[in-house]
């Protein structure tokens, strides 16, 4: 929800489904509004620590998405694992990363 009191949590809810091959449910411009709100809050709360906090939070968001990918590798037989990894990385680079970068 765009009226969320916690724009970073809202962003998680809206971006992480990309890692499950789901489309964005709202326009990327609305996601950018959430990002701007969050950045404003972080900078207002602690200007000296803002960059470090934003980096840490971005790392955590991507790690959550990568956990989704890791789950998709569970139980894949060894002889098919390399092909599945190639498929997932191709999907990440072609379908997920452009949206995450846009946000």
Secondary structure, DSSP 8 states (H G I E B T S, - for coil): -TT-S-HHHHHHHHHGGGGGT---SS-HHHHHHHHHHHHHHHHHH-GGGHHHHHHHHHHHHHHHHHHHHHHHHTT--HHHHHHHHHHHHHHIIIIIHHHHHH-
